[in-house]
Amino acid sequence: MVRRVAIIGLGLIGGSIGLALKRTGPGETELVGYVRSPEAADKALRLAVVDRVEDDLRVAVDKADIVILATPVMAIKEILAQIGPHLPYGCVVTDTASTKAKVMEWAEEYLPPTVDFIGGHPMAGKEFSGIEAAEASLFEGCIYC
């Protein structure tokens, strides 16, 4: 069975998650990316970070088994408010934000009880940012807490 993973935000972290998932499970996962600009969408597809890109959050999370929020902390509240009503039963949502108190509050407020939220933060990064800096090996040997 092919699983659908939606990655919201395709910068260094989101892009690296996409590349890692493609490397470890080719053909087993459909990766859907969400970005706001056509330029970012073109880059994501050119770099093969995801299988397809959407510019509508509702479409991006449609039928998703897992949703990964890889955006700045202050964008997460609005994203959760927008996707909450459209998440399928049993979907798992996680984030990569550096702080958790507010993110956990927002998840409780906006996500339905039929969805599981797992707050997370990958202890990885590098001095460069953006999708061009994404690499499949970024998280190797790193902790996701």
DSSP file (Angstrom, degrees, kcal/mol; ACC not computed):
  #  RESIDUE AA STRUCTURE BP1 BP2  ACC     N-H-->O    O-->H-N    N-H-->O    O-->H-N    TCO  KAPPA ALPHA  PHI   PSI    X-CA   Y-CA   Z-CA
    1    1 A M              0   0    0      0, 0.0     2,-0.4     0, 0.0     0, 0.0   0.000 360.0 360.0 360.0 130.6    0.0    0.0    0.0
    2    2 A V        -     0   0    0     27,-0.1     2,-0.3     1,-0.0    27,-0.2  -0.685 360.0-147.9 -82.1 128.4    1.4    3.4   -1.0
    3    3 A R  E     -a   29   0A   0     25,-2.4    27,-3.6    -2,-0.4     2,-0.5  -0.712   6.5-136.5 -94.7 148.3    1.3    5.9    1.9
    4    4 A R  E     -a   30   0A   0     -2,-0.3    61,-2.7    59,-0.3    62,-1.7  -0.924  18.9-173.2-108.0 125.5    0.8    9.6    1.3
    5    5 A V  E     -ab  31  66A   0     25,-2.7    27,-3.0    -2,-0.5     2,-0.5  -0.976   8.4-157.2-117.6 125.8    3.0   12.1    3.1
    6    6 A A  E     -ab  32  67A   0     60,-2.7    62,-3.1    -2,-0.5     2,-0.6  -0.905   3.8-162.6-103.0 126.0    2.3   15.8    2.9
    7    7 A I  E     -ab  33  68A   0     25,-3.0    27,-2.2    -2,-0.5     2,-0.8  -0.939   4.4-157.9-110.5 114.7    5.2   18.1    3.7
    8    8 A I  E    S+ab  34  69A   0     60,-3.2    62,-2.8    -2,-0.6    27,-0.1  -0.823  71.8  22.6 -95.8 106.6    4.1   21.6    4.4
    9    9 A G        -     0   0    0     25,-1.9    26,-0.1    -2,-0.8     2,-0.1   0.440  64.9-152.2 102.5 116.2    7.1   23.8    3.8
   10   10 A L        +     0   0    0      4,-0.2   121,-0.2    24,-0.2   124,-0.1  -0.389  50.9 116.7-120.8  54.5   10.0   22.8    1.5
   11   11 A G  S  > S-     0   0    0     59,-0.5     4,-2.3   119,-0.2     5,-0.3   0.114  89.2 -51.4 -91.1-147.3   13.0   24.6    2.8
   12   12 A L  H  > S+     0   0    0      3,-0.2     4,-1.9     2,-0.2   123,-0.3   0.941 139.4  36.4 -56.7 -51.7   16.1   22.9    4.3
   13   13 A I  H  > S+     0   0    0      2,-0.2     4,-2.4     1,-0.2     5,-0.2   0.968 121.9  42.1 -72.2 -53.8   14.2   20.7    6.7
   14   14 A G  H  > S+     0   0    0     56,-0.4     4,-2.3     1,-0.2    -2,-0.2   0.898 116.9  49.5 -60.6 -40.7   11.1   19.9    4.7
   15   15 A G  H  X S+     0   0    0     -4,-2.3     4,-2.4     2,-0.2    -1,-0.2   0.894 110.7  49.6 -64.8 -40.2   13.2   19.3    1.6
   16   16 A S  H  X S+     0   0    0     -4,-1.9     4,-2.4    -5,-0.3    -2,-0.2   0.876 109.3  52.1 -67.6 -37.4   15.7   17.1    3.4
   17   17 A I  H  X S+     0   0    0     -4,-2.4     4,-2.6     2,-0.2     5,-0.2   0.940 110.4  49.3 -61.9 -46.1   12.8   15.0    4.9
   18   18 A G  H  X S+     0   0    0     -4,-2.3     4,-2.2     1,-0.2    -2,-0.2   0.929 112.1  46.9 -58.8 -46.7   11.4   14.6    1.3
   19   19 A L  H  X S+     0   0    0     -4,-2.4     4,-1.9     1,-0.2    -1,-0.2   0.895 112.4  50.2 -63.4 -40.3   14.7   13.5   -0.1
   20   20 A A  H  X S+     0   0    0     -4,-2.4     4,-2.2     2,-0.2     5,-0.2   0.913 110.8  48.9 -65.4 -42.5   15.3   11.1    2.8
   21   21 A L  H  X S+     0   0    0     -4,-2.6     4,-1.9     1,-0.2    -1,-0.2   0.892 110.9  50.7 -64.6 -38.6   11.9    9.5    2.4
   22   22 A K  H  < S+     0   0    0     -4,-2.2    -1,-0.2    -5,-0.2    -2,-0.2   0.882 112.4  47.5 -65.7 -36.8   12.4    9.1   -1.3
   23   23 A R  H  < S+     0   0    0     -4,-1.9    -2,-0.2    -5,-0.2    -1,-0.2   0.881 117.3  40.1 -72.4 -38.3   15.8    7.4   -0.7
   24   24 A T  H  < S+     0   0    0     -4,-2.2    -2,-0.2     1,-0.2    -1,-0.2   0.731 129.1  23.5 -87.8 -22.2   14.6    5.0    1.9
   25   25 A G  S >X S-     0   0    0     -4,-1.9     3,-1.9    -5,-0.2     4,-0.9  -0.297  71.8-178.0-140.8  57.0   11.2    4.0    0.5
   26   26 A P  T 34 S+     0   0    0      0, 0.0    -4,-0.1     0, 0.0     4,-0.1  -0.343  78.7   6.3 -61.7 132.4   11.1    4.5   -3.3
   27   27 A G  T 34 S+     0   0    0      2,-0.4     3,-0.1     1,-0.1    -5,-0.1   0.273 114.2  83.8  82.6 -12.3    7.7    3.6   -4.6
   28   28 A E  T <4 S+     0   0    0     -3,-1.9   -25,-2.4     1,-0.2     2,-0.4   0.639  89.6  45.3 -95.2 -16.6    6.2    3.1   -1.2
   29   29 A T  E  <  -a    3   0A   0     -4,-0.9     2,-0.6   -27,-0.2    -2,-0.4  -0.990  64.5-148.4-134.3 132.2    5.4    6.7   -0.4
   30   30 A E  E     -a    4   0A   0    -27,-3.6   -25,-2.7    -2,-0.4     2,-0.6  -0.899  22.7-152.8 -94.9 122.3    3.7    9.4   -2.4
   31   31 A L  E     -a    5   0A   0     -2,-0.6    20,-2.1   -27,-0.2    21,-1.6  -0.861  11.8-172.7-102.1 121.3    5.2   12.7   -1.3
   32   32 A V  E     -ac   6  52A   0    -27,-3.0   -25,-3.0    -2,-0.6     2,-0.3  -0.957   8.2-159.8-113.2 124.1    3.1   15.8   -1.7
   33   33 A G  E     -ac   7  53A   0     19,-2.7    21,-3.0    -2,-0.5     2,-0.5  -0.760   5.8-151.8-103.4 150.3    4.7   19.2   -1.0
   34   34 A Y  E     +ac   8  54A   0    -27,-2.2   -25,-1.9    -2,-0.3     2,-0.3  -0.986  26.5 153.9-120.7 124.4    3.0   22.5   -0.2
   35   35 A V        -     0   0    0     19,-1.6    -2,-0.0    -2,-0.5   -27,-0.0  -0.962  38.3-139.2-140.9 159.0    4.6   25.8   -1.1
   36   36 A R  S    S+     0   0    0     -2,-0.3    -1,-0.1    20,-0.0    19,-0.1   0.745  79.3  63.8 -92.1 -24.9    3.2   29.2   -1.8
   37   37 A S  S  > S-     0   0    0      1,-0.1     4,-2.0     0, 0.0     5,-0.1  -0.794  70.9-137.0-108.6 144.9    5.3   30.3   -4.8
   38   38 A P  H  > S+     0   0    0      0, 0.0     4,-2.5     0, 0.0     5,-0.2   0.840 107.1  57.8 -61.1 -32.9    5.5   28.9   -8.3
   39   39 A E  H  > S+     0   0    0      2,-0.2     4,-2.2     1,-0.2     5,-0.1   0.924 107.0  46.6 -64.2 -43.8    9.3   29.3   -8.1
   40   40 A A  H  > S+     0   0    0      2,-0.2     4,-2.5     1,-0.2    -1,-0.2   0.884 111.3  52.7 -65.5 -38.0    9.6   27.1   -5.0
   41   41 A A  H  X S+     0   0    0     -4,-2.0     4,-2.1     2,-0.2     5,-0.2   0.927 108.8  49.6 -62.4 -45.1    7.3   24.5   -6.6
   42   42 A D  H  X S+     0   0    0     -4,-2.5     4,-2.6     1,-0.2    -2,-0.2   0.913 111.7  48.6 -60.5 -43.7    9.5   24.4   -9.7
   43   43 A K  H  X S+     0   0    0     -4,-2.2     4,-2.7     2,-0.2    -2,-0.2   0.925 109.5  52.3 -62.5 -45.0   12.6   24.0   -7.6
   44   44 A A  H  <>S+     0   0    0     -4,-2.5     5,-2.5     1,-0.2     6,-0.7   0.899 114.5  42.0 -60.1 -41.9   11.0   21.2   -5.5
   45   45 A L  H ><5S+     0   0    0     -4,-2.1     3,-0.9     3,-0.2    -1,-0.2   0.896 113.6  51.6 -72.8 -40.3   10.1   19.2   -8.6
   46   46 A R  H 3<5S+     0   0    0     -4,-2.6    -2,-0.2     1,-0.2    -1,-0.2   0.884 113.2  45.0 -63.1 -38.7   13.4   19.9  -10.4
   47   47 A L  T 3<5S-     0   0    0     -4,-2.7    -1,-0.2    -5,-0.2    -2,-0.2   0.444 109.8-126.0 -84.9  -0.2   15.3   18.6   -7.3
   48   48 A A  T < 5 +     0   0    0     -3,-0.9    -3,-0.2    -4,-0.2    -4,-0.1   0.853  63.2 141.9  57.6  39.1   12.9   15.6   -7.0
   49   49 A V  S   <S+     0   0    0     -5,-2.5     2,-0.3    -6,-0.2   -27,-0.2   0.841  71.5  10.8 -75.4 -35.3   12.2   16.5   -3.4
   50   50 A V  S    S-     0   0    0     -6,-0.7   -18,-0.2     1,-0.1     3,-0.1  -0.865  70.1-123.0-136.4 169.0    8.5   15.5   -3.7
   51   51 A D  S    S+     0   0    0    -20,-2.1     2,-0.3     1,-0.3   -19,-0.2   0.812  93.9   0.6 -84.6 -33.2    6.4   13.7   -6.3
   52   52 A R  E     -c   32   0A   0    -21,-1.6   -19,-2.7    -3,-0.0     2,-0.4  -0.984  65.7-138.7-151.8 159.8    3.9   16.6   -6.7
   53   53 A V  E     -c   33   0A   0     -2,-0.3     2,-0.3   -21,-0.2   -19,-0.2  -0.957  13.3-168.0-124.8 139.6    3.4   20.1   -5.4
   54   54 A E  E     -c   34   0A   0    -21,-3.0   -19,-1.6    -2,-0.4     3,-0.0  -0.919  18.2-161.5-122.3 150.6    0.2   21.9   -4.3
   55   55 A D  S    S+     0   0    0     -2,-0.3     2,-0.5   -21,-0.2   -21,-0.1   0.238  78.1  76.2-111.5  10.9   -0.4   25.5   -3.6
   56   56 A D  S  > S-     0   0    0      1,-0.1     4,-2.4     2,-0.0     3,-0.3  -0.986  70.1-150.7-122.1 119.3   -3.7   24.8   -1.7
   57   57 A L  H  > S+     0   0    0     -2,-0.5     4,-2.0     1,-0.2     5,-0.2   0.880  96.3  55.3 -57.7 -40.6   -3.3   23.3    1.8
   58   58 A R  H  > S+     0   0    0      1,-0.2     4,-0.6     2,-0.2    -1,-0.2   0.904 111.3  43.8 -61.6 -41.3   -6.6   21.4    1.6
   59   59 A V  H >4 S+     0   0    0     -3,-0.3     3,-0.6     1,-0.2    -1,-0.2   0.889 110.2  56.8 -70.1 -39.0   -5.5   19.7   -1.5
   60   60 A A  H 3< S+     0   0    0     -4,-2.4    -2,-0.2     1,-0.2    -1,-0.2   0.869 113.1  39.1 -61.1 -37.9   -2.0   19.0   -0.1
   61   61 A V  H >< S+     0   0    0     -4,-2.0     3,-2.2    -5,-0.2    -1,-0.2   0.492  83.5 127.5 -93.7  -2.9   -3.4   17.1    2.9
   62   62 A D  T << S-     0   0    0     -3,-0.6    25,-0.1    -4,-0.6    -3,-0.0  -0.349  89.6  -7.1 -58.3 124.9   -6.2   15.3    1.1
   63   63 A K  T 3  S+     0   0    0     23,-0.3    -1,-0.3     1,-0.2   -59,-0.3   0.661  95.4 159.4  63.1  19.3   -5.9   11.6    1.9
   64   64 A A    <   -     0   0    0     -3,-2.2    -1,-0.2     1,-0.2   -59,-0.2  -0.508  34.1-165.6 -74.5 138.6   -2.6   12.1    3.7
   65   65 A D  S    S+     0   0    0    -61,-2.7    27,-2.3     1,-0.3     2,-0.4   0.786  82.7  20.6 -84.8 -34.9   -1.5    9.4    6.1
   66   66 A I  E     -bd   5  92A   0    -62,-1.7   -60,-2.7    25,-0.2     2,-0.5  -0.997  65.3-163.4-136.7 138.1    1.1   11.7    7.6
   67   67 A V  E     -bd   6  93A   0     25,-2.7    27,-2.6    -2,-0.4     2,-0.5  -0.993   7.7-163.5-121.9 126.1    1.4   15.5    7.5
   68   68 A I  E     -bd   7  94A   0    -62,-3.1   -60,-3.2    -2,-0.5     2,-0.8  -0.946   7.5-152.7-112.4 120.4    4.8   17.1    8.4
   69   69 A L  E     +bd   8  95A   0     25,-2.9    27,-1.7    -2,-0.5    28,-0.2  -0.827  22.4 167.5 -93.9 108.1    4.8   20.8    9.2
   70   70 A A        +     0   0    0    -62,-2.8   -59,-0.5    -2,-0.8   -56,-0.4  -0.479  38.7 108.9-118.9  58.1    8.3   22.1    8.3
   71   71 A T  S    S-     0   0    0     -2,-0.2    25,-0.2     1,-0.1     5,-0.1  -0.743  79.2 -71.3-125.1 169.6    7.6   25.9    8.5
   72   72 A P    >>  -     0   0    0      0, 0.0     3,-1.8     0, 0.0     4,-0.7  -0.340  50.9-111.7 -59.6 149.0    8.5   28.7   10.9
   73   73 A V  H >> S+     0   0    0      1,-0.3     3,-1.5     2,-0.2     4,-0.6   0.878 114.5  57.9 -51.2 -45.6    6.8   28.4   14.3
   74   74 A M  H 34 S+     0   0    0      1,-0.3     4,-0.4     2,-0.2    -1,-0.3   0.625 102.7  54.9 -69.6 -11.0    4.6   31.5   13.7
   75   75 A A  H <> S+     0   0    0     -3,-1.8     4,-1.8     1,-0.1    -1,-0.3   0.649  90.0  77.9 -88.6 -17.1    3.1   30.0   10.6
   76   76 A I  H <X S+     0   0    0     -3,-1.5     4,-2.9    -4,-0.7     5,-0.3   0.869  84.8  58.1 -66.4 -39.5    1.9   26.8   12.3
   77   77 A K  H  X S+     0   0    0     -4,-0.6     4,-2.2     1,-0.2    -1,-0.2   0.946 110.7  42.4 -56.5 -50.6   -1.1   28.2   14.0
   78   78 A E  H  > S+     0   0    0     -4,-0.4     4,-2.0     1,-0.2    -1,-0.2   0.877 113.8  52.5 -65.8 -37.9   -2.7   29.4   10.8
   79   79 A I  H  X S+     0   0    0     -4,-1.8     4,-2.7     2,-0.2     5,-0.3   0.940 109.7  48.1 -63.7 -46.8   -1.8   26.1    9.0
   80   80 A L  H  X S+     0   0    0     -4,-2.9     4,-2.4     1,-0.2    -2,-0.2   0.902 110.5  52.3 -60.4 -40.9   -3.3   24.0   11.7
   81   81 A A  H  < S+     0   0    0     -4,-2.2    -1,-0.2    -5,-0.3    -2,-0.2   0.885 114.0  43.8 -62.1 -38.1   -6.5   26.1   11.6
   82   82 A Q  H  < S+     0   0    0     -4,-2.0    -2,-0.2    -5,-0.2    -1,-0.2   0.879 120.6  37.0 -76.4 -38.4   -6.7   25.6    7.8
   83   83 A I  H >X S+     0   0    0     -4,-2.7     3,-2.2     1,-0.2     4,-0.7   0.769  94.0  85.4 -88.2 -24.8   -5.9   21.9    7.6
   84   84 A G  G >< S+     0   0    0     -4,-2.4     3,-1.1    -5,-0.3    -1,-0.2   0.864  91.3  45.8 -44.8 -53.5   -7.7   20.7   10.7
   85   85 A P  G 34 S+     0   0    0      0, 0.0    -1,-0.3     0, 0.0    -2,-0.1   0.625 115.3  49.2 -68.4 -10.6  -11.2   20.3    9.1
   86   86 A H  G <4 S+     0   0    0     -3,-2.2   -23,-0.3    -4,-0.1    -2,-0.2   0.381  79.5 113.7-111.6   2.6   -9.7   18.5    6.1
   87   87 A L    <<  -     0   0    0     -3,-1.1   -25,-0.1    -4,-0.7     3,-0.1  -0.580  66.7-119.4 -79.9 136.4   -7.5   15.9    7.7
   88   88 A P    >   -     0   0    0      0, 0.0     3,-1.9     0, 0.0    -1,-0.1  -0.334  39.5 -82.8 -72.0 155.8   -8.5   12.3    7.1
   89   89 A Y  T 3  S+     0   0    0      1,-0.3    26,-0.2    26,-0.1    25,-0.0  -0.303 116.0  17.4 -54.8 132.7   -9.4   10.0   10.0
   90   90 A G  T 3  S+     0   0    0     24,-2.9    -1,-0.3     1,-0.3    25,-0.2   0.453  86.6 151.3  83.4   0.5   -6.3    8.4   11.6
   91   91 A C    <   -     0   0    0     -3,-1.9    25,-2.4    23,-0.3     2,-0.5  -0.357  38.4-140.6 -64.4 143.7   -3.9   11.0   10.0
   92   92 A V  E     -de  66 116A   0    -27,-2.3   -25,-2.7    23,-0.2     2,-0.4  -0.934  16.4-166.6-107.0 129.0   -0.7   11.7   12.0
   93   93 A V  E     +de  67 117A   0     23,-3.2    25,-2.8    -2,-0.5     2,-0.3  -0.951  11.8 169.1-115.7 134.1    0.5   15.3   12.1
   94   94 A T  E     -de  68 118A   0    -27,-2.6   -25,-2.9    -2,-0.4     2,-0.3  -0.921  15.3-151.2-136.6 165.5    4.0   16.3   13.3
   95   95 A D  E     -d   69   0A   0     23,-0.9   -25,-0.2    -2,-0.3    25,-0.2  -0.833  17.2-147.8-131.9 170.3    6.0   19.4   13.2
   96   96 A T        +     0   0    0    -27,-1.7    25,-0.1    -2,-0.3   -26,-0.1   0.104  49.5 141.0-122.9  19.0    9.7   20.4   13.1
   97   97 A A        -     0   0    0    -28,-0.2    -2,-0.1    23,-0.1    23,-0.0  -0.243  55.4-132.1 -68.8 152.3    9.4   23.7   15.1
   98   98 A S  S    S+     0   0    0     23,-0.1     2,-0.3     2,-0.0    -1,-0.1   0.641  90.8  50.0 -80.4 -15.3   12.0   24.6   17.6
   99   99 A T        -     0   0    0      1,-0.1    -2,-0.1     2,-0.0     4,-0.1  -0.899  59.1-174.7-122.5 155.6    9.5   25.5   20.3
  100  100 A K     >  +     0   0    0     -2,-0.3     4,-3.0     3,-0.1     5,-0.3   0.735  62.0  78.3-122.0 -31.0    6.6   23.3   21.6
  101  101 A A  H  > S+     0   0    0      1,-0.2     4,-1.8     2,-0.2     5,-0.1   0.926 106.0  35.1 -54.2 -54.4    4.4   25.0   24.1
  102  102 A K  H  > S+     0   0    0      2,-0.2     4,-2.9     1,-0.2    -1,-0.2   0.903 116.4  55.0 -67.4 -41.4    2.4   27.1   21.6
  103  103 A V  H  > S+     0   0    0      1,-0.2     4,-2.4     2,-0.2    -2,-0.2   0.913 108.8  48.1 -59.9 -42.9    2.5   24.5   18.9
  104  104 A M  H  X S+     0   0    0     -4,-3.0     4,-2.2     2,-0.2    -1,-0.2   0.894 111.4  51.0 -65.5 -39.6    1.0   21.9   21.3
  105  105 A E  H  X S+     0   0    0     -4,-1.8     4,-2.1    -5,-0.3    -2,-0.2   0.939 111.5  47.4 -59.7 -47.6   -1.7   24.4   22.3
  106  106 A W  H  X S+     0   0    0     -4,-2.9     4,-2.7     1,-0.2     5,-0.3   0.887 109.9  52.5 -64.2 -39.4   -2.6   25.1   18.7
  107  107 A A  H  X S+     0   0    0     -4,-2.4     4,-2.2    -5,-0.2    -1,-0.2   0.923 110.4  48.3 -62.3 -43.4   -2.7   21.4   17.8
  108  108 A E  H  < S+     0   0    0     -4,-2.2    -1,-0.2     1,-0.2    -2,-0.2   0.886 115.9  45.3 -61.9 -39.1   -5.1   20.8   20.7
  109  109 A E  H  < S+     0   0    0     -4,-2.1    -2,-0.2    -5,-0.2    -1,-0.2   0.883 124.9  26.3 -73.3 -40.3   -7.3   23.8   19.5
  110  110 A Y  H  < S+     0   0    0     -4,-2.7    -3,-0.2    -5,-0.1    -2,-0.2   0.662  99.6  82.8-106.7 -18.6   -7.4   23.1   15.8
  111  111 A L  S  < S-     0   0    0     -4,-2.2   -27,-0.1    -5,-0.3     6,-0.1  -0.707  75.7-120.3 -93.7 141.4   -7.0   19.4   15.1
  112  112 A P    >   -     0   0    0      0, 0.0     3,-1.7     0, 0.0    -2,-0.1  -0.311  25.5-111.3 -72.3 160.0   -9.9   17.0   15.4
  113  113 A P  T 3  S+     0   0    0      0, 0.0    -2,-0.0     0, 0.0    -5,-0.0   0.612 113.7  70.0 -67.6 -10.1   -9.8   14.1   17.9
  114  114 A T  T 3  S+     0   0    0    -27,-0.1   -24,-2.9     2,-0.0     2,-0.4   0.395  92.2  72.1 -85.4   3.1   -9.6   11.7   15.0
  115  115 A V  S <  S-     0   0    0     -3,-1.7     2,-0.5   -26,-0.2   -23,-0.2  -0.927  74.6-138.7-120.9 142.1   -6.1   12.9   14.2
  116  116 A D  E     -e   92   0A   0    -25,-2.4   -23,-3.2    -2,-0.4     2,-0.5  -0.871  13.9-158.9-101.9 132.9   -2.9   12.2   16.2
  117  117 A F  E     -e   93   0A   0     -2,-0.5     2,-0.5   -25,-0.2   -23,-0.2  -0.943   7.5-173.9-112.0 130.6   -0.4   15.1   16.8
  118  118 A I  E     -e   94   0A   0    -25,-2.8   -23,-0.9    -2,-0.5     2,-0.2  -0.945  17.7-144.2-123.1 107.4    3.2   14.3   17.6
  119  119 A G        +     0   0    0     -2,-0.5     2,-0.3   -25,-0.2   -23,-0.1  -0.494  32.3 168.0 -68.6 137.0    5.3   17.4   18.5
  120  120 A G        -     0   0    0     -2,-0.2   -23,-0.1   -25,-0.2    24,-0.0  -0.967  29.3-166.6-148.6 163.0    8.8   17.0   17.2
  121  121 A H        -     0   0    0     -2,-0.3    24,-2.3   -25,-0.1     2,-0.4  -0.829  20.5-140.1-153.1 112.7   12.1   18.8   16.6
  122  122 A P  B     -F  144   0B   0      0, 0.0     2,-1.8     0, 0.0    22,-0.2  -0.587  12.6-140.8 -74.0 129.9   14.9   17.4   14.5
  123  123 A M        +     0   0    0     20,-3.4    20,-0.4    -2,-0.4     2,-0.3  -0.492  69.3  97.2 -88.3  67.1   18.3   18.2   16.1
  124  124 A A        +     0   0    0     -2,-1.8     2,-0.3    18,-0.1    15,-0.1  -0.960  34.5 119.7-149.0 161.1   19.8   18.8   12.7
  125  125 A G        -     0   0    0     -2,-0.3     2,-0.3    13,-0.3     4,-0.1  -0.945  32.4-139.4 163.9-177.4   20.7   21.7   10.4
  126  126 A K        -     0   0    0      2,-0.3  -114,-0.1    -2,-0.3    -2,-0.0  -0.944  39.3 -87.4-159.8 178.7   23.5   23.4    8.7
  127  127 A E  S    S+     0   0    0     -2,-0.3     2,-0.3     2,-0.0     0, 0.0   0.615 103.9  69.8 -74.5 -10.9   24.7   26.9    7.9
  128  128 A F        -     0   0    0      5,-0.1    -2,-0.3     2,-0.0     2,-0.3  -0.764  65.2-162.6-106.2 153.9   22.8   27.1    4.6
  129  129 A S        +     0   0    0     -2,-0.3     4,-0.2    -4,-0.1     3,-0.2  -0.773  39.9  58.0-127.3 173.7   19.0   27.3    4.2
  130  130 A G  S >  S-     0   0    0     -2,-0.3     3,-1.5     1,-0.2     4,-0.3  -0.011  92.4 -69.7  90.7 163.6   16.4   26.8    1.5
  131  131 A I  G >  S+     0   0    0      1,-0.3     3,-1.4  -121,-0.2    -1,-0.2   0.791 125.9  66.3 -62.5 -28.8   15.5   23.9   -0.6
  132  132 A E  G 3  S+     0   0    0      1,-0.3    -1,-0.3    -3,-0.2    -2,-0.1   0.777 100.8  51.0 -64.0 -24.5   18.8   24.1   -2.5
  133  133 A A  G <  S+     0   0    0     -3,-1.5    -1,-0.3    -4,-0.2    -2,-0.2   0.494  84.7 119.5 -89.8  -4.6   20.6   23.1    0.7
  134  134 A A    <   +     0   0    0     -3,-1.4     2,-0.3    -4,-0.3  -121,-0.1  -0.296  38.3 178.3 -63.7 143.6   18.4   20.1    1.3
  135  135 A E    >   -     0   0    0   -123,-0.3     3,-1.6     1,-0.1     4,-0.2  -0.990  36.2-130.1-148.9 142.7   20.1   16.7    1.5
  136  136 A A  T 3  S+     0   0    0     -2,-0.3     3,-0.4     1,-0.3    -1,-0.1   0.768 107.4  53.0 -61.8 -28.0   18.8   13.2    2.1
  137  137 A S  T >  S+     0   0    0      1,-0.2     3,-1.5     2,-0.1    -1,-0.3   0.365  74.3 106.5 -91.7   5.6   21.5   12.5    4.7
  138  138 A L  T <  S+     0   0    0     -3,-1.6   -13,-0.3     1,-0.3    -1,-0.2   0.835  84.6  41.4 -55.4 -35.9   20.8   15.6    6.9
  139  139 A F  T >  S+     0   0    0     -3,-0.4     3,-2.2    -4,-0.2    -1,-0.3   0.450  80.8 125.2 -96.0  -0.7   19.2   13.6    9.7
  140  140 A E  T <  S+     0   0    0     -3,-1.5     3,-0.1     1,-0.3    -3,-0.0  -0.412  87.5   4.4 -62.7 127.3   21.6   10.6    9.8
  141  141 A G  T 3  S+     0   0    0      1,-0.3    -1,-0.3    -2,-0.2     2,-0.2   0.532 107.9 121.8  76.6   6.6   22.9   10.2   13.3
  142  142 A C    <   -     0   0    0     -3,-2.2     2,-0.4     1,-0.0    -1,-0.3  -0.636  61.4-119.4-102.3 159.9   20.6   13.0   14.6
  143  143 A I        -     0   0    0    -20,-0.4   -20,-3.4    -2,-0.2     2,-0.6  -0.777  12.7-157.7 -97.3 140.0   18.0   12.9   17.3
  144  144 A Y  B      F  122   0B   0     -2,-0.4   -48,-0.0   -22,-0.2    -5,-0.0  -0.946 360.0 360.0-114.7 106.1   14.3   13.8   16.6
  145  145 A C              0   0    0    -24,-2.3    -1,-0.1    -2,-0.6   -26,-0.1   0.425 360.0 360.0-116.3 360.0   12.8   14.8   19.9
